[in-house]
Amino acid sequence: MECVFGLVGDGFALIAADTSAVHSILVHKSNEDKIMILDSHKLLGASGEAGDRVQFTEYIQKNVHLYQFRNGIPLTTAAAANFTRGELAIALRKSPYFVNILLAGYDKDIGPSLYYIDYIATLHKIEKGAFGYGSYFSLSMMDRHYHSGMSLEEAVDLADKCIMEIRSRLVVAPPNFVIKIVDKDGAREYAWRESISAA
């Protein structure tokens, strides 16, 4: 019952993801961070098979770092998205990764951006997007409440509305979520949204 969603606001991009590591009917852990900080100004939120998700996102992160190390400049968000899409396309014909990605970043001249990359190597630049079972509810909430130029407070409030909707609608809803943002000051964790446990 994975869920990753993101949106672009006024001068920032936000990604939120559930933190459950689940296999079949078992919950292995509830603090799995599914949003990787690629570099100082990029976030990569992923959903899909646990092994593919971890292996592929680490592979992308290391290659982004390698490019910066070799060339002395970081990849732009668009370049990182196209590299990621290319690697998925190559793998699709050999040994495919079942991983869906939202890649958010901030570039000095362009500003914030968000890219949708699915497991069959489809790439789109978007304003809002989601993957997983929770996407049915988060996308409808964003269709209703999202507008361009949202402030950080409005965007976090919308993310909280999406999380509440997922928790109330999904039969087996993930209890905890992590929210990360990227803006001119860099990529960082913003908050955890933990459910109230019955003691």
N, CA, C and O atoms as a DFTB+ gen file, in Angstrom:
796 C
 N C O
     1  1       0.827      -1.199       0.000
     2  2       0.000       0.000       0.000
     3  2       0.871       1.263       0.000
     4  3       0.645       2.198       0.768
     5  1       1.860       1.257      -0.877
     6  2       2.796       2.373      -0.925
     7  2       2.148       3.633      -1.466
     8  3       1.160       3.587      -2.200
     9  1       2.729       4.757      -1.085
    10  2       2.268       6.032      -1.614
    11  2       3.403       7.046      -1.601
    12  3       4.052       7.251      -0.575
    13  1       3.637       7.675      -2.745
    14  2       4.584       8.777      -2.876
    15  2       3.880       9.862      -3.665
    16  3       3.317       9.585      -4.725
    17  1       3.898      11.087      -3.173
    18  2       3.306      12.177      -3.932
    19  2       4.126      13.449      -3.760
    20  3       4.861      13.606      -2.785
    21  1       3.984      14.354      -4.725
    22  2       4.763      15.579      -4.680
    23  2       4.079      16.700      -5.426
    24  3       3.142      16.478      -6.191
    25  1       4.565      17.918      -5.191
    26  2       4.023      19.095      -5.862
    27  2       5.069      20.200      -5.894
    28  3       6.044      20.187      -5.142
    29  1       4.834      21.160      -6.793
    30  2       5.717      22.313      -6.929
    31  2       4.987      23.539      -6.409
    32  3       3.845      23.802      -6.787
    33  1       5.652      24.286      -5.542
    34  2       5.079      25.514      -5.003
    35  2       5.866      26.731      -5.448
    36  3       6.611      26.677      -6.427
    37  1       5.700      27.816      -4.733
    38  2       6.368      29.074      -5.052
    39  2       7.804      29.040      -4.523
    40  3       8.058      29.362      -3.363
    41  1       8.734      28.646      -5.388
    42  2      10.138      28.621      -5.001
    43  2      10.600      27.348      -4.325
    44  3      11.702      27.313      -3.777
    45  1       9.800      26.310      -4.347
    46  2      10.175      25.031      -3.717
    47  2       9.410      23.880      -4.359
    48  3       8.410      24.088      -5.045
    49  1       9.891      22.675      -4.126
    50  2       9.162      21.454      -4.483
    51  2       9.100      20.586      -3.236
    52  3      10.022      20.593      -2.420
    53  1       8.028      19.849      -3.094
    54  2       7.783      19.016      -1.915
    55  2       7.507      17.595      -2.355
    56  3       6.795      17.368      -3.333
    57  1       8.067      16.637      -1.635
    58  2       7.748      15.218      -1.849
    59  2       7.402      14.598      -0.503
    60  3       8.089      14.830       0.492
    61  1       6.338      13.811      -0.480
    62  2       5.939      13.075       0.726
    63  2       5.821      11.599       0.363
    64  3       5.413      11.252      -0.745
    65  1       6.183      10.731       1.312
    66  2       6.111       9.291       1.070
    67  2       5.789       8.564       2.362
    68  3       6.126       9.024       3.452
    69  1       5.131       7.419       2.222
    70  2       4.910       6.585       3.397
    71  2       6.240       5.972       3.822
    72  3       7.198       5.969       3.049
    73  1       6.303       5.461       5.034
    74  2       7.565       4.924       5.556
    75  2       7.448       3.444       5.939
    76  3       8.191       2.957       6.792
    77  1       6.521       2.743       5.308
    78  2       6.310       1.327       5.641
    79  2       7.077       0.422       4.687
    80  3       7.028       0.600       3.470
    81  1       7.788      -0.552       5.255
    82  2       8.412      -1.610       4.467
    83  2       7.551      -2.853       4.643
    84  3       7.558      -3.483       5.700
    85  1       6.806      -3.198       3.590
    86  2       5.785      -4.247       3.682
    87  2       6.075      -5.338       2.664
    88  3       6.487      -5.054       1.539
    89  1       5.861      -6.581       3.059
    90  2       5.906      -7.698       2.125
    91  2       4.714      -8.600       2.422
    92  3       4.585      -9.135       3.523
    93  1       3.847      -8.762       1.430
    94  2       2.641      -9.559       1.576
    95  2       1.805      -9.004       2.733
    96  3       1.389      -7.846       2.688
    97  1       1.555      -9.808       3.760
    98  2       0.735      -9.349       4.874
    99  2       1.582      -8.898       6.066
   100  3       1.050      -8.617       7.140
   101  1       2.896      -8.830       5.872
   102  2       3.800      -8.486       6.974
   103  2       4.342      -7.067       6.832
   104  3       4.721      -6.637       5.742
   105  1       4.372      -6.352       7.947
   106  2       5.035      -5.050       8.004
   107  2       6.394      -5.277       8.650
   108  3       6.472      -5.628       9.827
   109  1       7.460      -5.079       7.891
   110  2       8.805      -5.312       8.411
   111  2       9.305      -4.137       9.246
   112  3       9.957      -4.331      10.271
   113  1       9.001      -2.930       8.808
   114  2       9.378      -1.736       9.567
   115  2       8.484      -0.578       9.154
   116  3       7.892      -0.592       8.075
   117  1       8.392       0.413      10.013
   118  2       7.521       1.556       9.713
   119  2       8.294       2.870       9.726
   120  3       7.707       3.937       9.906
   121  1       9.626       2.793       9.534
   122  2      10.423       4.028       9.455
   123  2      11.383       3.998       8.278
   124  3      12.489       4.533       8.363
   125  1      10.969       3.379       7.181
   126  2      11.783       3.295       5.962
   127  2      11.657       4.602       5.187
   128  3      10.563       4.973       4.763
   129  1      12.777       5.298       5.004
   130  2      12.774       6.575       4.285
   131  2      12.848       6.300       2.788
   132  3      13.869       5.824       2.293
   133  1      11.768       6.599       2.066
   134  2      11.698       6.313       0.635
   135  2      11.996       7.544      -0.219
   136  3      11.811       7.525      -1.435
   137  1      12.460       8.616       0.431
   138  2      12.841       9.827      -0.300
   139  2      14.332      10.042      -0.109
   140  3      14.788      10.378       0.984
   141  1      15.087       9.847      -1.180
   142  2      16.538       9.978      -1.116
   143  2      16.958      11.396      -1.490
   144  3      16.414      11.987      -2.423
   145  1      17.925      11.933      -0.759
   146  2      18.517      13.212      -1.137
   147  2      19.627      12.892      -2.131
   148  3      20.670      12.357      -1.756
   149  1      19.394      13.228      -3.419
   150  2      20.351      12.887      -4.470
   151  2      21.625      13.714      -4.352
   152  3      22.732      13.176      -4.370
   153  1      21.457      15.012      -4.232
   154  2      22.581      15.910      -3.987
   155  2      22.046      17.117      -3.229
   156  3      20.952      17.059      -2.667
   157  1      22.796      18.200      -3.207
   158  2      22.407      19.338      -2.368
   159  2      21.051      19.929      -2.735
   160  3      20.385      20.501      -1.872
   161  1      20.619      19.807      -4.002
   162  2      19.372      20.438      -4.439
   163  2      18.461      19.489      -5.221
   164  3      17.735      19.925      -6.115
   165  1      18.494      18.194      -4.890
   166  2      17.615      17.244      -5.569
   167  2      17.094      16.182      -4.604
   168  3      17.820      15.701      -3.734
   169  1      15.819      15.829      -4.776
   170  2      15.175      14.763      -4.009
   171  2      14.652      13.716      -4.975
   172  3      14.227      14.041      -6.083
   173  1      14.683      12.456      -4.551
   174  2      14.168      11.382      -5.369
   175  2      13.251      10.517      -4.501
   176  3      13.722       9.772      -3.642
   177  1      11.950      10.622      -4.729
   178  2      10.976       9.802      -4.021
   179  2      10.627       8.596      -4.872
   180  3      10.311       8.742      -6.053
   181  1      10.681       7.403      -4.286
   182  2      10.481       6.193      -5.079
   183  2       9.492       5.239      -4.421
   184  3       9.387       5.167      -3.197
   185  1       8.775       4.514      -5.266
   186  2       7.912       3.432      -4.794
   187  2       8.126       2.239      -5.715
   188  3       8.594       2.390      -6.844
   189  1       7.785       1.068      -5.231
   190  2       7.950      -0.139      -6.031
   191  2       8.528      -1.257      -5.186
   192  3       8.543      -1.174      -3.958
   193  1       9.006      -2.310      -5.850
   194  2       9.606      -3.436      -5.142
   195  2      10.782      -2.949      -4.311
   196  3      11.622      -2.186      -4.790
   197  1      10.834      -3.399      -3.052
   198  2      11.824      -2.869      -2.106
   199  2      13.256      -3.004      -2.611
   200  3      14.024      -2.044      -2.553
   201  1      13.619      -4.171      -3.101
   202  2      14.987      -4.378      -3.585
   203  2      15.311      -3.493      -4.769
   204  3      16.373      -2.872      -4.811
   205  1      14.394      -3.430      -5.742
   206  2      14.590      -2.580      -6.910
   207  2      14.680      -1.117      -6.509
   208  3      15.517      -0.372      -7.018
   209  1      13.812      -0.715      -5.596
   210  2      13.779       0.687      -5.167
   211  2      15.108       1.098      -4.548
   212  3      15.678       2.124      -4.919
   213  1      15.595       0.312      -3.621
   214  2      16.837       0.653      -2.931
   215  2      18.027       0.589      -3.884
   216  3      18.839       1.513      -3.926
   217  1      18.132      -0.503      -4.653
   218  2      19.278      -0.664      -5.543
   219  2      19.314       0.420      -6.615
   220  3      20.364       1.012      -6.864
   221  1      18.167       0.684      -7.251
   222  2      18.155       1.643      -8.353
   223  2      18.389       3.069      -7.863
   224  3      19.147       3.814      -8.484
   225  1      17.748       3.461      -6.756
   226  2      17.929       4.833      -6.273
   227  2      19.368       5.074      -5.811
   228  3      19.908       6.161      -6.016
   229  1      19.989       4.076      -5.192
   230  2      21.393       4.229      -4.800
   231  2      22.293       4.319      -6.036
   232  3      23.258       5.083      -6.050
   233  1      21.979       3.545      -7.059
   234  2      22.736       3.594      -8.315
   235  2      22.657       4.990      -8.935
   236  3      23.670       5.535      -9.374
   237  1      21.466       5.560      -8.970
   238  2      21.289       6.910      -9.530
   239  2      22.042       7.930      -8.684
   240  3      22.731       8.795      -9.224
   241  1      21.915       7.835      -7.357
   242  2      22.595       8.775      -6.462
   243  2      24.111       8.749      -6.679
   244  3      24.741       9.802      -6.780
   245  1      24.691       7.566      -6.750
   246  2      26.140       7.456      -6.913
   247  2      26.588       7.988      -8.270
   248  3      27.653       8.597      -8.367
   249  1      25.801       7.773      -9.313
   250  2      26.159       8.292     -10.629
   251  2      26.029       9.806     -10.714
   252  3      26.815      10.454     -11.406
   253  1      25.047      10.381     -10.020
   254  2      24.930      11.843      -9.947
   255  2      26.146      12.422      -9.242
   256  3      26.688      13.441      -9.670
   257  1      26.578      11.776      -8.160
   258  2      27.780      12.221      -7.446
   259  2      29.033      12.061      -8.317
   260  3      29.910      12.924      -8.316
   261  1      29.107      10.945      -9.061
   262  2      30.253      10.705      -9.926
   263  2      30.366      11.779     -10.999
   264  3      31.461      12.259     -11.293
   265  1      29.220      12.159     -11.587
   266  2      29.229      13.214     -12.612
   267  2      29.762      14.510     -12.024
   268  3      30.593      15.180     -12.639
   269  1      29.288      14.866     -10.835
   270  2      29.738      16.105     -10.207
   271  2      31.230      16.035      -9.856
   272  3      31.948      17.026      -9.992
   273  1      31.687      14.876      -9.411
   274  2      33.099      14.693      -9.060
   275  2      33.988      14.822     -10.294
   276  3      35.043      15.454     -10.233
   277  1      33.569      14.226     -11.417
   278  2      34.368      14.249     -12.635
   279  2      34.374      15.611     -13.313
   280  3      35.394      16.034     -13.857
   281  1      33.233      16.299     -13.279
   282  2      33.085      17.518     -14.068
   283  2      33.124      18.809     -13.257
   284  3      33.242      19.897     -13.820
   285  1      33.024      18.690     -11.948
   286  2      33.104      19.882     -11.104
   287  2      31.827      20.689     -11.022
   288  3      31.786      21.707     -10.331
   289  1      30.786      20.261     -11.709
   290  2      29.485      20.931     -11.646
   291  2      28.394      19.876     -11.474
   292  3      28.526      18.764     -11.987
   293  1      27.318      20.210     -10.758
   294  2      26.239      19.222     -10.594
   295  2      25.349      19.144     -11.831
   296  3      25.277      20.087     -12.619
   297  1      24.683      18.023     -11.988
   298  2      23.664      17.890     -13.027
   299  2      22.488      18.805     -12.701
   300  3      22.167      19.015     -11.532
   301  1      21.848      19.348     -13.732
   302  2      20.600      20.068     -13.506
   303  2      19.521      19.039     -13.177
   304  3      19.722      17.840     -13.370
   305  1      18.396      19.501     -12.690
   306  2      17.300      18.580     -12.370
   307  2      16.806      17.874     -13.629
   308  3      16.533      16.674     -13.605
   309  1      16.693      18.616     -14.724
   310  2      16.247      18.014     -15.986
   311  2      17.238      16.963     -16.467
   312  3      16.831      15.905     -16.947
   313  1      18.534      17.239     -16.346
   314  2      19.556      16.282     -16.773
   315  2      19.517      15.026     -15.902
   316  3      19.646      13.916     -16.418
   317  1      19.339      15.188     -14.583
   318  2      19.243      14.040     -13.681
   319  2      18.016      13.200     -14.009
   320  3      18.074      11.971     -13.966
   321  1      16.890      13.868     -14.342
   322  2      15.665      13.151     -14.704
   323  2      15.871      12.370     -16.003
   324  3      15.449      11.218     -16.108
   325  1      16.512      12.988     -16.984
   326  2      16.752      12.304     -18.255
   327  2      17.743      11.155     -18.102
   328  3      17.594      10.122     -18.756
   329  1      18.752      11.321     -17.247
   330  2      19.685      10.222     -16.978
   331  2      18.940       9.052     -16.327
   332  3      19.123       7.898     -16.715
   333  1      18.103       9.360     -15.337
   334  2      17.326       8.324     -14.646
   335  2      16.417       7.589     -15.617
   336  3      16.327       6.361     -15.590
   337  1      15.745       8.345     -16.473
   338  2      14.857       7.750     -17.466
   339  2      15.639       6.857     -18.429
   340  3      15.177       5.775     -18.791
   341  1      16.817       7.308     -18.839
   342  2      17.649       6.517     -19.741
   343  2      18.089       5.197     -19.121
   344  3      18.091       4.163     -19.789
   345  1      18.462       5.230     -17.847
   346  2      18.878       4.004     -17.161
   347  2      17.708       3.028     -17.012
   348  3      17.890       1.817     -17.138
   349  1      16.514       3.551     -16.745
   350  2      15.326       2.685     -16.676
   351  2      15.015       2.080     -18.036
   352  3      14.633       0.913     -18.126
   353  1      15.176       2.872     -19.101
   354  2      14.892       2.396     -20.460
   355  2      15.870       1.290     -20.855
   356  3      15.480       0.302     -21.477
   357  1      17.144       1.461     -20.491
   358  2      18.140       0.423     -20.792
   359  2      17.811      -0.855     -20.024
   360  3      17.855      -1.952     -20.581
   361  1      17.481      -0.703     -18.737
   362  2      17.180      -1.870     -17.902
   363  2      15.894      -2.570     -18.346
   364  3      15.750      -3.779     -18.165
   365  1      14.969      -1.818     -18.923
   366  2      13.679      -2.366     -19.337
   367  2      13.854      -3.516     -20.334
   368  3      13.044      -4.443     -20.361
   369  1      14.897      -3.458     -21.143
   370  2      15.127      -4.472     -22.165
   371  2      16.050      -5.593     -21.693
   372  3      16.304      -6.541     -22.436
   373  1      16.548      -5.490     -20.467
   374  2      17.466      -6.507     -19.933
   375  2      16.875      -7.156     -18.692
   376  3      16.406      -8.293     -18.724
   377  1      16.911      -6.407     -17.605
   378  2      16.380      -6.885     -16.332
   379  2      15.680      -5.701     -15.674
   380  3      16.309      -4.946     -14.932
   381  1      14.385      -5.529     -15.938
   382  2      13.714      -4.286     -15.539
   383  2      13.623      -4.095     -14.022
   384  3      13.519      -5.046     -13.247
   385  1      13.667      -2.816     -13.643
   386  2      13.428      -2.411     -12.254
   387  2      11.964      -2.037     -12.124
   388  3      11.453      -1.252     -12.923
   389  1      11.279      -2.590     -11.125
   390  2       9.903      -2.150     -10.880
   391  2       9.956      -1.027      -9.855
   392  3       9.762      -1.244      -8.659
   393  1      10.221       0.180     -10.349
   394  2      10.341       1.341      -9.475
   395  2       9.750       2.562     -10.179
   396  3      10.027       2.815     -11.352
   397  1       8.939       3.306      -9.445
   398  2       8.342       4.545      -9.940
   399  2       8.939       5.699      -9.145
   400  3       9.116       5.603      -7.930
   401  1       9.247       6.797      -9.844
   402  2      10.037       7.863      -9.229
   403  2       9.406       9.234      -9.439
   404  3       8.912       9.554     -10.520
   405  1       9.437      10.035      -8.375
   406  2       9.205      11.472      -8.472
   407  2      10.531      12.147      -8.140
   408  3      11.056      11.986      -7.038
   409  1      11.067      12.898      -9.085
   410  2      12.348      13.570      -8.889
   411  2      12.102      15.073      -8.811
   412  3      11.617      15.683      -9.764
   413  1      12.439      15.658      -7.678
   414  2      12.256      17.098      -7.468
   415  2      13.612      17.757      -7.331
   416  3      14.551      17.166      -6.798
   417  1      13.710      18.978      -7.811
   418  2      14.970      19.692      -7.688
   419  2      14.784      21.184      -7.794
   420  3      13.717      21.681      -8.155
   421  1      15.857      21.888      -7.467
   422  2      15.854      23.343      -7.583
   423  2      17.112      23.763      -8.321
   424  3      18.225      23.432      -7.912
   425  1      16.928      24.496      -9.416
   426  2      18.048      25.039     -10.189
   427  2      18.013      26.563     -10.098
   428  3      16.945      27.174     -10.152
   429  1      19.182      27.163      -9.960
   430  2      19.273      28.606      -9.721
   431  2      18.553      29.426     -10.786
   432  3      17.834      30.368     -10.453
   433  1      18.734      29.083     -12.063
   434  2      18.150      29.877     -13.156
   435  2      16.711      29.488     -13.478
   436  3      15.959      30.294     -14.027
   437  1      16.325      28.262     -13.141
   438  2      15.006      27.745     -13.539
   439  2      14.017      27.759     -12.379
   440  3      12.829      28.014     -12.577
   441  1      14.498      27.489     -11.184
   442  2      13.627      27.377     -10.018
   443  2      13.291      25.926      -9.739
   444  3      14.011      25.027     -10.173
   445  1      12.202      25.686      -9.017
   446  2      11.854      24.305      -8.659
   447  2      11.205      23.558      -9.820
   448  3      10.541      24.155     -10.667
   449  1      11.408      22.247      -9.845
   450  2      10.756      21.423     -10.861
   451  2      10.528      20.027     -10.298
   452  3      11.197      19.594      -9.360
   453  1       9.566      19.339     -10.897
   454  2       9.190      17.993     -10.469
   455  2       9.014      17.125     -11.708
   456  3       8.347      17.524     -12.663
   457  1       9.612      15.940     -11.691
   458  2       9.544      15.016     -12.822
   459  2       8.950      13.681     -12.391
   460  3       9.269      13.142     -11.331
   461  1       8.079      13.171     -13.250
   462  2       7.402      11.883     -13.071
   463  2       8.112      10.875     -13.965
   464  3       8.178      11.057     -15.181
   465  1       8.644       9.808     -13.363
   466  2       9.332       8.763     -14.130
   467  2       8.780       7.423     -13.651
   468  3       8.960       7.062     -12.488
   469  1       8.108       6.682     -14.535
   470  2       7.549       5.405     -14.095
   471  2       8.429       4.236     -14.519
   472  3       9.452       4.430     -15.175
   473  1       8.031       3.022     -14.147
   474  2       8.882       1.848     -14.320
   475  2       9.107       1.461     -15.776
   476  3      10.029       0.699     -16.068
   477  1       8.288       1.965     -16.697
   478  2       8.528       1.695     -18.118
   479  2       9.195       2.892     -18.798
   480  3       9.112       3.051     -20.016
   481  1       9.853       3.726     -18.001
   482  2      10.701       4.822     -18.488
   483  2       9.928       5.942     -19.171
   484  3      10.405       6.522     -20.146
   485  1       8.755       6.244     -18.670
   486  2       8.013       7.412     -19.113
   487  2       8.487       8.603     -18.299
   488  3       8.615       8.508     -17.078
   489  1       8.748       9.720     -18.957
   490  2       9.235      10.915     -18.272
   491  2       8.346      12.099     -18.610
   492  3       8.096      12.386     -19.781
   493  1       7.869      12.788     -17.568
   494  2       7.077      14.002     -17.750
   495  2       7.450      15.015     -16.695
   496  3       7.667      14.665     -15.535
   497  1       7.525      16.277     -17.094
   498  2       7.661      17.357     -16.124
   499  2       6.255      17.726     -15.687
   500  3       5.392      17.991     -16.523
   501  1       6.023      17.744     -14.386
   502  2       4.673      17.947     -13.861
   503  2       4.675      18.994     -12.744
   504  3       5.729      19.386     -12.241
   505  1       3.483      19.432     -12.372
   506  2       3.310      20.340     -11.229
   507  2       2.925      19.577      -9.966
   508  3       3.236      19.996      -8.852
   509  1       2.242      18.449     -10.160
   510  2       1.821      17.601      -9.038
   511  2       1.698      16.173      -9.550
   512  3       1.339      15.944     -10.705
   513  1       2.003      15.208      -8.672
   514  2       1.921      13.827      -9.109
   515  2       1.983      12.871      -7.941
   516  3       2.302      13.261      -6.818
   517  1       1.672      11.601      -8.216
   518  2       1.658      10.593      -7.157
   519  2       1.791       9.197      -7.754
   520  3       1.455       8.964      -8.915
   521  1       2.292       8.270      -6.928
   522  2       2.385       6.858      -7.268
   523  2       1.836       6.039      -6.116
   524  3       1.792       6.510      -4.980
   525  1       1.418       4.812      -6.404
   526  2       0.957       3.892      -5.377
   527  2      -0.551       3.924      -5.194
   528  3      -1.257       4.704      -5.833
   529  1      -1.032       3.055      -4.301
   530  2      -2.474       2.999      -4.048
   531  2      -2.997       4.320      -3.485
   532  3      -4.132       4.708      -3.761
   533  1      -2.186       4.996      -2.711
   534  2      -2.604       6.287      -2.160
   535  2      -2.761       7.368      -3.209
   536  3      -3.334       8.421      -2.930
   537  1      -2.254       7.122      -4.429
   538  2      -2.359       8.134      -5.484
   539  2      -3.812       8.386      -5.887
   540  3      -4.151       9.484      -6.328
   541  1      -4.672       7.373      -5.736
   542  2      -6.085       7.568      -6.087
   543  2      -6.695       8.708      -5.268
   544  3      -7.528       9.469      -5.762
   545  1      -6.271       8.810      -4.021
   546  2      -6.847       9.810      -3.125
   547  2      -6.031      11.104      -3.116
   548  3      -6.596      12.197      -3.086
   549  1      -4.707      10.979      -3.142
   550  2      -3.883      12.188      -3.109
   551  2      -4.031      12.995      -4.398
   552  3      -4.034      14.225      -4.354
   553  1      -4.155      12.322      -5.540
   554  2      -4.341      13.052      -6.794
   555  2      -5.678      13.793      -6.819
   556  3      -5.761      14.917      -7.314
   557  1      -6.718      13.162      -6.285
   558  2      -8.014      13.837      -6.268
   559  2      -7.999      15.033      -5.316
   560  3      -8.614      16.061      -5.598
   561  1      -7.292      14.896      -4.181
   562  2      -7.162      16.023      -3.255
   563  2      -6.366      17.166      -3.894
   564  3      -6.702      18.339      -3.731
   565  1      -5.306      16.803      -4.625
   566  2      -4.503      17.839      -5.276
   567  2      -5.257      18.486      -6.433
   568  3      -5.113      19.685      -6.670
   569  1      -6.060      17.707      -7.155
   570  2      -6.889      18.293      -8.208
   571  2      -7.839      19.340      -7.636
   572  3      -8.115      20.357      -8.272
   573  1      -8.328      19.083      -6.442
   574  2      -9.287      19.989      -5.805
   575  2      -8.612      21.206      -5.177
   576  3      -9.130      22.317      -5.284
   577  1      -7.464      21.014      -4.525
   578  2      -6.895      22.081      -3.702
   579  2      -5.600      22.698      -4.225
   580  3      -5.199      23.763      -3.756
   581  1      -4.937      22.051      -5.189
   582  2      -3.657      22.583      -5.665
   583  2      -3.854      23.796      -6.562
   584  3      -4.784      23.833      -7.367
   585  1      -2.988      24.779      -6.427
   586  2      -2.909      25.886      -7.379
   587  2      -1.452      26.295      -7.505
   588  3      -0.672      26.114      -6.570
   589  1      -1.082      26.839      -8.645
   590  2       0.317      27.228      -8.846
   591  2       0.665      28.392      -7.924
   592  3      -0.175      29.238      -7.618
   593  1       1.906      28.413      -7.495
   594  2       2.357      29.487      -6.614
   595  2       1.964      29.290      -5.159
   596  3       1.860      30.265      -4.414
   597  1       1.742      28.050      -4.739
   598  2       1.379      27.789      -3.341
   599  2       2.542      28.153      -2.420
   600  3       3.708      27.958      -2.762
   601  1       2.204      28.683      -1.252
   602  2       3.233      28.925      -0.241
   603  2       3.596      27.596       0.418
   604  3       2.885      26.604       0.258
   605  1       4.702      27.580       1.157
   606  2       5.123      26.352       1.829
   607  2       4.066      25.885       2.821
   608  3       3.799      24.688       2.926
   609  1       3.459      26.826       3.552
   610  2       2.423      26.467       4.531
   611  2       1.219      25.828       3.840
   612  3       0.672      24.838       4.327
   613  1       0.806      26.398       2.698
   614  2      -0.327      25.838       1.952
   615  2       0.003      24.443       1.420
   616  3      -0.835      23.543       1.457
   617  1       1.232      24.273       0.925
   618  2       1.631      22.987       0.376
   619  2       1.696      21.905       1.455
   620  3       1.260      20.776       1.232
   621  1       2.239      22.250       2.618
   622  2       2.300      21.281       3.715
   623  2       0.893      20.952       4.204
   624  3       0.605      19.803       4.539
   625  1       0.019      21.952       4.246
   626  2      -1.373      21.711       4.633
   627  2      -2.047      20.767       3.632
   628  3      -2.804      19.882       4.030
   629  1      -1.776      20.952       2.338
   630  2      -2.330      20.055       1.323
   631  2      -1.757      18.646       1.471
   632  3      -2.485      17.662       1.332
   633  1      -0.461      18.547       1.751
   634  2       0.150      17.231       1.980
   635  2      -0.507      16.545       3.171
   636  3      -0.764      15.341       3.130
   637  1      -0.782      17.299       4.231
   638  2      -1.454      16.734       5.402
   639  2      -2.869      16.265       5.056
   640  3      -3.323      15.232       5.550
   641  1      -3.566      17.031       4.203
   642  2      -4.902      16.616       3.768
   643  2      -4.827      15.313       2.982
   644  3      -5.668      14.431       3.155
   645  1      -3.823      15.194       2.122
   646  2      -3.638      13.959       1.351
   647  2      -3.357      12.782       2.283
   648  3      -3.910      11.697       2.103
   649  1      -2.502      12.999       3.274
   650  2      -2.161      11.937       4.225
   651  2      -3.397      11.501       5.008
   652  3      -3.626      10.306       5.194
   653  1      -4.187      12.461       5.465
   654  2      -5.407      12.133       6.217
   655  2      -6.394      11.363       5.344
   656  3      -7.052      10.433       5.811
   657  1      -6.494      11.756       4.074
   658  2      -7.408      11.067       3.163
   659  2      -6.947       9.628       2.919
   660  3      -7.763       8.707       2.895
   661  1      -5.656       9.442       2.739
   662  2      -5.109       8.095       2.542
   663  2      -5.365       7.237       3.772
   664  3      -5.788       6.088       3.652
   665  1      -5.112       7.786       4.945
   666  2      -5.322       7.036       6.185
   667  2      -6.783       6.661       6.395
   668  3      -7.081       5.596       6.935
   669  1      -7.700       7.534       5.969
   670  2      -9.113       7.252       6.219
   671  2      -9.748       6.387       5.131
   672  3     -10.779       5.762       5.380
   673  1      -9.164       6.333       3.932
   674  2      -9.785       5.621       2.817
   675  2      -9.201       4.242       2.532
   676  3      -9.940       3.321       2.185
   677  1      -7.891       4.088       2.672
   678  2      -7.278       2.794       2.353
   679  2      -7.575       1.775       3.451
   680  3      -7.523       2.096       4.639
   681  1      -7.882       0.565       3.049
   682  2      -8.171      -0.502       4.013
   683  2      -6.945      -0.757       4.885
   684  3      -7.043      -0.818       6.110
   685  1      -5.794      -0.903       4.241
   686  2      -4.537      -1.087       4.965
   687  2      -3.687       0.139       4.672
   688  3      -2.873       0.137       3.749
   689  1      -3.880       1.178       5.458
   690  2      -3.203       2.452       5.206
   691  2      -1.865       2.504       5.932
   692  3      -1.757       2.042       7.068
   693  1      -0.843       3.064       5.283
   694  2       0.437       3.233       5.980
   695  2       0.294       4.255       7.098
   696  3      -0.297       5.314       6.884
   697  1       0.820       3.967       8.288
   698  2       0.614       4.873       9.418
   699  2       1.483       6.127       9.397
   700  3       1.042       7.192       9.830
   701  1       2.718       6.009       8.897
   702  2       3.671       7.114       9.006
   703  2       4.098       7.623       7.633
   704  3       4.174       6.867       6.665
   705  1       4.372       8.920       7.575
   706  2       4.821       9.569       6.343
   707  2       5.984      10.495       6.660
   708  3       6.114      10.992       7.779
   709  1       6.831      10.721       5.654
   710  2       7.906      11.702       5.768
   711  2       7.705      12.731       4.651
   712  3       7.326      12.386       3.532
   713  1       7.967      13.995       4.977
   714  2       7.842      15.086       4.015
   715  2       9.216      15.743       3.873
   716  3       9.847      16.103       4.867
   717  1       9.668      15.892       2.635
   718  2      10.932      16.580       2.371
   719  2      10.696      17.687       1.342
   720  3       9.817      17.580       0.486
   721  1      11.489      18.738       1.440
   722  2      11.366      19.855       0.506
   723  2      12.735      20.188      -0.076
   724  3      13.775      19.870       0.501
   725  1      12.701      20.838      -1.239
   726  2      13.919      21.364      -1.853
   727  2      13.611      22.774      -2.345
   728  3      12.597      23.010      -3.002
   729  1      14.494      23.699      -2.019
   730  2      14.361      25.082      -2.465
   731  2      15.754      25.674      -2.641
   732  3      16.735      24.933      -2.711
   733  1      15.854      26.999      -2.715
   734  2      17.162      27.633      -2.954
   735  2      18.169      27.318      -1.855
   736  3      19.377      27.394      -2.080
   737  1      17.679      26.966      -0.669
   738  2      18.569      26.638       0.453
   739  2      18.995      25.172       0.474
   740  3      19.799      24.777       1.318
   741  1      18.468      24.365      -0.439
   742  2      18.875      22.970      -0.523
   743  2      17.749      21.990      -0.241
   744  3      16.613      22.376       0.033
   745  1      18.097      20.708      -0.318
   746  2      17.145      19.619      -0.070
   747  2      17.264      19.189       1.381
   748  3      18.367      19.020       1.900
   749  1      16.121      19.011       2.032
   750  2      16.145      18.650       3.451
   751  2      14.823      18.021       3.874
   752  3      13.792      18.161       3.216
   753  1      14.903      17.327       4.994
   754  2      13.697      16.764       5.601
   755  2      12.911      17.887       6.257
   756  3      13.478      18.739       6.942
   757  1      11.602      17.883       6.043
   758  2      10.763      18.919       6.638
   759  2      10.063      18.411       7.890
   760  3      10.095      19.060       8.935
   761  1       9.429      17.245       7.778
   762  2       8.680      16.728       8.932
   763  2       8.334      15.260       8.738
   764  3       8.326      14.747       7.619
   765  1       8.047      14.593       9.859
   766  2       7.465      13.255       9.866
   767  2       6.024      13.400      10.327
   768  3       5.722      14.203      11.210
   769  1       5.144      12.626       9.729
   770  2       3.746      12.592      10.148
   771  2       3.459      11.188      10.654
   772  3       3.230      10.265       9.872
   773  1       3.475      11.041      11.975
   774  2       3.279       9.728      12.571
   775  2       1.856       9.601      13.096
   776  3       1.289      10.557      13.625
   777  1       1.291       8.417      12.944
   778  2      -0.051       8.188      13.470
   779  2       0.022       8.051      14.987
   780  3       1.062       7.694      15.542
   781  1      -1.076       8.333      15.636
   782  2      -1.124       8.197      17.093
   783  2      -1.324       6.726      17.408
   784  3      -2.347       6.139      17.057
   785  1      -0.351       6.140      18.065
   786  2      -0.455       4.715      18.367
   787  2      -1.301       4.500      19.623
   788  3      -1.248       5.286      20.568
   789  1      -2.071       3.430      19.609
   790  2      -2.908       3.102      20.751
   791  2      -2.024       2.470      21.828
   792  3      -1.417       1.422      21.605
   793  1      -1.959       3.097      22.966
   794  2      -1.072       2.593      24.040
   795  2      -1.855       1.776      25.041
   796  3      -1.284       1.273      26.009
